[in-house]
């Protein structure tokens, strides 16, 4: 599916993994997030930006592989103008590796990465969470707290900044959490309650 002016493209090609190995390509270029919200029947009046995706699925249905990247450029959610967002995923042998990066004017302001033992089989999967070590980290400095507006419609007019350095290790059954999250000069409106909170300042330490 291609836009008339060539500005956007949705392409699906190849063979879906089954009992025999497959090789499937899913590519999205320049998709207006306004249109994506429309397809999901969500409010499109306060969103903007362009989505990009390139994903390759291989292997078999019982043991697939997944590799790809996704991007959001020029994102806007209400009053929040999102930085450039890039996500990377790599899955094989029941091991999922992901990384989420937020960039503003060429500087990486937030990095969230994870290596998780998961079974993402398209067929015959039992428990999705399998044995193995967990590794999750989130590190960022002076990140715009307004990113919450992109994650949930329950808050509006969010201001302030937060910093984080959090790590998760261990296993699914016995995770270990360390690090801290700090917020300063925060404020937000909760439309559902009709109230606004201001001058939020705090720090959470995880052990």
Short mmCIF file of the C-alpha atoms (twelve columns), coordinates in Angstrom:
data_MODEL
# 
_entry.id   MODEL 
# 
loop_
_atom_site.group_PDB 
_atom_site.id 
_atom_site.type_symbol 
_atom_site.label_atom_id 
_atom_site.label_alt_id 
_atom_site.label_comp_id 
_atom_site.label_asym_id 
_atom_site.label_seq_id 
_atom_site.Cartn_x 
_atom_site.Cartn_y 
_atom_site.Cartn_z 
_atom_site.pdbx_PDB_model_num 
ATOM 1   C CA . UNK A 1   0.000   0.000   0.000  1 
ATOM 2   C CA . UNK A 2   1.634   3.225   -1.151 1 
ATOM 3   C CA . UNK A 3   0.572   6.840   -0.758 1 
ATOM 4   C CA . UNK A 4   -0.236  8.568   -4.056 1 
ATOM 5   C CA . UNK A 5   2.595   11.068  -3.550 1 
ATOM 6   C CA . UNK A 6   5.024   8.333   -2.485 1 
ATOM 7   C CA . UNK A 7   5.411   9.753   1.043  1 
ATOM 8   C CA . UNK A 8   4.246   6.605   2.867  1 
ATOM 9   C CA . UNK A 9   4.434   2.860   2.345  1 
ATOM 10  C CA . UNK A 10  3.123   -0.305  3.997  1 
ATOM 11  C CA . UNK A 11  4.680   -3.513  2.665  1 
ATOM 12  C CA . UNK A 12  4.222   -7.147  3.713  1 
ATOM 13  C CA . UNK A 13  6.130   -9.788  1.753  1 
ATOM 14  C CA . UNK A 14  7.406   -13.330 2.125  1 
ATOM 15  C CA . UNK A 15  6.352   -16.577 3.762  1 
ATOM 16  C CA . UNK A 16  4.828   -16.823 7.250  1 
ATOM 17  C CA . UNK A 17  6.818   -19.261 9.462  1 
ATOM 18  C CA . UNK A 18  5.020   -22.585 9.833  1 
ATOM 19  C CA . UNK A 19  6.142   -26.197 10.109 1 
ATOM 20  C CA . UNK A 20  8.823   -25.254 7.583  1 
ATOM 21  C CA . UNK A 21  11.022  -22.150 7.908  1 
ATOM 22  C CA . UNK A 22  9.561   -18.859 6.749  1 
ATOM 23  C CA . UNK A 23  10.883  -15.426 5.925  1 
ATOM 24  C CA . UNK A 24  8.451   -12.549 6.347  1 
ATOM 25  C CA . UNK A 25  9.171   -8.837  5.916  1 
ATOM 26  C CA . UNK A 26  6.918   -6.107  7.339  1 
ATOM 27  C CA . UNK A 27  7.923   -2.561  6.413  1 
ATOM 28  C CA . UNK A 28  6.183   0.730   7.226  1 
ATOM 29  C CA . UNK A 29  7.584   4.067   6.057  1 
ATOM 30  C CA . UNK A 30  6.187   7.515   6.831  1 
ATOM 31  C CA . UNK A 31  2.870   6.371   8.318  1 
ATOM 32  C CA . UNK A 32  1.013   9.342   9.809  1 
ATOM 33  C CA . UNK A 33  0.234   8.509   13.463 1 
ATOM 34  C CA . UNK A 34  -3.013  10.433  12.965 1 
ATOM 35  C CA . UNK A 35  -4.111  7.702   10.530 1 
ATOM 36  C CA . UNK A 36  -2.951  4.931   12.878 1 
ATOM 37  C CA . UNK A 37  -5.063  6.360   15.706 1 
ATOM 38  C CA . UNK A 38  -8.006  6.589   13.311 1 
ATOM 39  C CA . UNK A 39  -7.735  2.877   12.490 1 
ATOM 40  C CA . UNK A 40  -7.721  2.113   16.232 1 
ATOM 41  C CA . UNK A 41  -10.817 4.331   16.642 1 
ATOM 42  C CA . UNK A 42  -9.033  6.615   19.106 1 
ATOM 43  C CA . UNK A 43  -9.153  10.416  19.362 1 
ATOM 44  C CA . UNK A 44  -7.019  11.856  16.556 1 
ATOM 45  C CA . UNK A 45  -7.385  15.547  17.398 1 
ATOM 46  C CA . UNK A 46  -4.268  15.858  19.568 1 
ATOM 47  C CA . UNK A 47  -1.744  13.527  17.917 1 
ATOM 48  C CA . UNK A 48  0.822   13.928  15.153 1 
ATOM 49  C CA . UNK A 49  4.049   12.360  13.915 1 
ATOM 50  C CA . UNK A 50  5.317   9.675   11.565 1 
ATOM 51  C CA . UNK A 51  5.812   5.994   12.342 1 
ATOM 52  C CA . UNK A 52  8.433   3.770   10.776 1 
ATOM 53  C CA . UNK A 53  8.873   0.010   11.103 1 
ATOM 54  C CA . UNK A 54  11.022  -2.698  9.584  1 
ATOM 55  C CA . UNK A 55  10.543  -6.196  10.991 1 
ATOM 56  C CA . UNK A 56  11.783  -9.556  9.737  1 
ATOM 57  C CA . UNK A 57  10.291  -12.813 11.020 1 
ATOM 58  C CA . UNK A 58  12.063  -16.087 10.292 1 
ATOM 59  C CA . UNK A 59  12.505  -19.602 11.644 1 
ATOM 60  C CA . UNK A 60  9.560   -21.930 12.193 1 
ATOM 61  C CA . UNK A 61  6.264   -21.392 14.025 1 
ATOM 62  C CA . UNK A 62  7.589   -23.312 17.046 1 
ATOM 63  C CA . UNK A 63  10.995  -21.602 17.018 1 
ATOM 64  C CA . UNK A 64  10.678  -18.206 15.311 1 
ATOM 65  C CA . UNK A 65  13.224  -15.426 15.033 1 
ATOM 66  C CA . UNK A 66  12.351  -11.737 15.108 1 
ATOM 67  C CA . UNK A 67  14.551  -8.765  14.264 1 
ATOM 68  C CA . UNK A 68  13.635  -5.194  13.562 1 
ATOM 69  C CA . UNK A 69  13.430  -1.525  14.420 1 
ATOM 70  C CA . UNK A 70  10.617  0.981   14.940 1 
ATOM 71  C CA . UNK A 71  10.760  4.782   15.034 1 
ATOM 72  C CA . UNK A 72  8.521   7.742   15.847 1 
ATOM 73  C CA . UNK A 73  9.548   11.113  14.411 1 
ATOM 74  C CA . UNK A 74  7.874   14.429  15.226 1 
ATOM 75  C CA . UNK A 75  5.461   12.831  17.673 1 
ATOM 76  C CA . UNK A 76  2.915   15.013  19.457 1 
ATOM 77  C CA . UNK A 77  0.459   13.857  22.119 1 
ATOM 78  C CA . UNK A 78  -1.635  16.712  23.460 1 
ATOM 79  C CA . UNK A 79  0.777   19.413  24.614 1 
ATOM 80  C CA . UNK A 80  3.713   16.995  24.676 1 
ATOM 81  C CA . UNK A 81  6.132   17.071  21.748 1 
ATOM 82  C CA . UNK A 82  7.983   13.766  21.834 1 
ATOM 83  C CA . UNK A 83  11.690  13.421  21.111 1 
ATOM 84  C CA . UNK A 84  12.802  11.091  18.357 1 
ATOM 85  C CA . UNK A 85  11.982  7.579   19.596 1 
ATOM 86  C CA . UNK A 86  13.739  4.447   18.362 1 
ATOM 87  C CA . UNK A 87  13.062  0.863   19.378 1 
ATOM 88  C CA . UNK A 88  15.105  -2.232  18.522 1 
ATOM 89  C CA . UNK A 89  14.066  -5.867  19.011 1 
ATOM 90  C CA . UNK A 90  15.960  -9.135  18.496 1 
ATOM 91  C CA . UNK A 91  14.472  -12.529 19.394 1 
ATOM 92  C CA . UNK A 92  15.856  -16.046 18.930 1 
ATOM 93  C CA . UNK A 93  16.204  -19.238 20.985 1 
ATOM 94  C CA . UNK A 94  13.624  -18.113 23.568 1 
ATOM 95  C CA . UNK A 95  15.588  -14.948 24.339 1 
ATOM 96  C CA . UNK A 96  14.190  -11.465 23.688 1 
ATOM 97  C CA . UNK A 97  16.497  -8.449  23.550 1 
ATOM 98  C CA . UNK A 98  14.984  -4.982  23.260 1 
ATOM 99  C CA . UNK A 99  16.214  -1.423  23.491 1 
ATOM 100 C CA . UNK A 100 14.192  1.806   23.579 1 
ATOM 101 C CA . UNK A 101 16.037  5.068   22.944 1 
ATOM 102 C CA . UNK A 102 14.816  8.669   23.182 1 
ATOM 103 C CA . UNK A 103 16.846  11.290  21.341 1 
ATOM 104 C CA . UNK A 104 16.595  15.075  21.552 1 
ATOM 105 C CA . UNK A 105 18.810  17.266  19.330 1 
ATOM 106 C CA . UNK A 106 21.202  14.379  18.826 1 
ATOM 107 C CA . UNK A 107 21.528  13.543  22.532 1 
ATOM 108 C CA . UNK A 108 20.322  10.261  24.038 1 
ATOM 109 C CA . UNK A 109 18.116  11.339  26.983 1 
ATOM 110 C CA . UNK A 110 16.645  7.944   27.917 1 
ATOM 111 C CA . UNK A 111 17.795  4.374   27.319 1 
ATOM 112 C CA . UNK A 112 15.652  1.424   28.387 1 
ATOM 113 C CA . UNK A 113 17.062  -1.995  27.539 1 
ATOM 114 C CA . UNK A 114 16.025  -5.520  28.436 1 
ATOM 115 C CA . UNK A 115 17.082  -9.124  27.899 1 
ATOM 116 C CA . UNK A 116 14.237  -11.459 28.834 1 
ATOM 117 C CA . UNK A 117 13.796  -15.261 28.759 1 
ATOM 118 C CA . UNK A 118 10.527  -15.646 26.842 1 
ATOM 119 C CA . UNK A 119 8.920   -18.196 24.550 1 
ATOM 120 C CA . UNK A 120 7.317   -16.256 21.674 1 
ATOM 121 C CA . UNK A 121 6.479   -19.346 19.604 1 
ATOM 122 C CA . UNK A 122 3.635   -18.822 17.138 1 
ATOM 123 C CA . UNK A 123 2.499   -22.413 17.756 1 
ATOM 124 C CA . UNK A 124 2.796   -24.889 20.614 1 
ATOM 125 C CA . UNK A 125 3.973   -22.484 23.312 1 
ATOM 126 C CA . UNK A 126 3.319   -23.384 26.941 1 
ATOM 127 C CA . UNK A 127 4.437   -20.874 29.532 1 
ATOM 128 C CA . UNK A 128 5.623   -17.667 27.910 1 
ATOM 129 C CA . UNK A 129 8.006   -16.932 30.792 1 
ATOM 130 C CA . UNK A 130 10.830  -19.490 30.754 1 
ATOM 131 C CA . UNK A 131 13.835  -20.172 32.991 1 
ATOM 132 C CA . UNK A 132 16.790  -17.877 32.641 1 
ATOM 133 C CA . UNK A 133 18.334  -14.657 33.951 1 
ATOM 134 C CA . UNK A 134 16.608  -11.287 33.650 1 
ATOM 135 C CA . UNK A 135 18.442  -8.122  32.698 1 
ATOM 136 C CA . UNK A 136 16.631  -4.777  32.509 1 
ATOM 137 C CA . UNK A 137 18.045  -1.280  32.786 1 
ATOM 138 C CA . UNK A 138 16.589  2.208   32.500 1 
ATOM 139 C CA . UNK A 139 18.928  5.182   32.490 1 
ATOM 140 C CA . UNK A 140 18.096  8.790   31.739 1 
ATOM 141 C CA . UNK A 141 18.880  12.295  32.921 1 
ATOM 142 C CA . UNK A 142 16.553  15.328  32.809 1 
ATOM 143 C CA . UNK A 143 13.864  13.527  30.802 1 
ATOM 144 C CA . UNK A 144 10.711  15.531  30.074 1 
ATOM 145 C CA . UNK A 145 8.011   14.183  32.402 1 
ATOM 146 C CA . UNK A 146 5.405   15.095  29.772 1 
ATOM 147 C CA . UNK A 147 6.182   11.758  28.115 1 
ATOM 148 C CA . UNK A 148 3.416   10.423  30.383 1 
ATOM 149 C CA . UNK A 149 0.907   12.088  28.057 1 
ATOM 150 C CA . UNK A 150 2.062   9.733   25.303 1 
ATOM 151 C CA . UNK A 151 1.617   6.681   27.523 1 
ATOM 152 C CA . UNK A 152 -1.776  7.301   29.107 1 
ATOM 153 C CA . UNK A 153 -4.816  9.515   28.414 1 
ATOM 154 C CA . UNK A 154 -5.380  9.790   32.181 1 
ATOM 155 C CA . UNK A 155 -3.044  12.801  32.584 1 
ATOM 156 C CA . UNK A 156 -2.827  16.142  30.767 1 
ATOM 157 C CA . UNK A 157 -0.658  19.274  30.838 1 
ATOM 158 C CA . UNK A 158 2.274   17.446  32.421 1 
ATOM 159 C CA . UNK A 159 5.420   19.427  33.174 1 
ATOM 160 C CA . UNK A 160 8.664   18.763  35.030 1 
ATOM 161 C CA . UNK A 161 11.610  16.439  34.555 1 
ATOM 162 C CA . UNK A 162 12.724  13.092  35.897 1 
ATOM 163 C CA . UNK A 163 15.972  11.172  36.118 1 
ATOM 164 C CA . UNK A 164 16.327  7.429   36.499 1 
ATOM 165 C CA . UNK A 165 18.935  4.740   36.947 1 
ATOM 166 C CA . UNK A 166 17.130  1.472   37.630 1 
ATOM 167 C CA . UNK A 167 18.293  -2.115  37.107 1 
ATOM 168 C CA . UNK A 168 16.470  -5.441  37.339 1 
ATOM 169 C CA . UNK A 169 18.281  -8.772  37.543 1 
ATOM 170 C CA . UNK A 170 17.594  -12.233 38.925 1 
ATOM 171 C CA . UNK A 171 14.819  -14.453 37.513 1 
ATOM 172 C CA . UNK A 172 11.063  -14.263 36.943 1 
ATOM 173 C CA . UNK A 173 10.516  -16.058 40.260 1 
ATOM 174 C CA . UNK A 174 13.089  -14.004 42.199 1 
ATOM 175 C CA . UNK A 175 13.751  -10.635 40.586 1 
ATOM 176 C CA . UNK A 176 16.197  -8.146  42.119 1 
ATOM 177 C CA . UNK A 177 15.573  -4.429  41.757 1 
ATOM 178 C CA . UNK A 178 18.083  -1.636  42.431 1 
ATOM 179 C CA . UNK A 179 18.384  2.046   41.618 1 
ATOM 180 C CA . UNK A 180 16.293  5.185   41.952 1 
ATOM 181 C CA . UNK A 181 13.910  7.559   40.161 1 
ATOM 182 C CA . UNK A 182 13.763  11.283  40.957 1 
ATOM 183 C CA . UNK A 183 11.167  13.893  39.905 1 
ATOM 184 C CA . UNK A 184 11.458  17.645  40.255 1 
ATOM 185 C CA . UNK A 185 9.221   20.597  39.444 1 
ATOM 186 C CA . UNK A 186 6.453   18.200  38.357 1 
ATOM 187 C CA . UNK A 187 2.827   19.131  37.680 1 
ATOM 188 C CA . UNK A 188 -0.095  17.375  36.020 1 
ATOM 189 C CA . UNK A 189 -3.845  17.550  35.494 1 
ATOM 190 C CA . UNK A 190 -6.057  14.496  36.056 1 
ATOM 191 C CA . UNK A 191 -9.159  15.081  33.894 1 
ATOM 192 C CA . UNK A 192 -10.977 12.112  35.428 1 
ATOM 193 C CA . UNK A 193 -10.786 13.703  38.878 1 
ATOM 194 C CA . UNK A 194 -10.977 17.323  37.759 1 
ATOM 195 C CA . UNK A 195 -7.883  18.265  39.778 1 
ATOM 196 C CA . UNK A 196 -4.362  19.493  39.127 1 
ATOM 197 C CA . UNK A 197 -1.290  18.643  41.168 1 
ATOM 198 C CA . UNK A 198 1.663   21.013  41.195 1 
ATOM 199 C CA . UNK A 199 5.178   21.339  42.547 1 
ATOM 200 C CA . UNK A 200 5.657   17.579  42.689 1 
ATOM 201 C CA . UNK A 201 9.128   16.728  43.925 1 
ATOM 202 C CA . UNK A 202 10.250  13.325  45.094 1 
ATOM 203 C CA . UNK A 203 12.611  10.392  44.884 1 
ATOM 204 C CA . UNK A 204 11.979  6.650   44.964 1 
ATOM 205 C CA . UNK A 205 14.751  4.198   45.825 1 
ATOM 206 C CA . UNK A 206 14.381  0.518   44.937 1 
ATOM 207 C CA . UNK A 207 15.889  -2.389  46.889 1 
# 
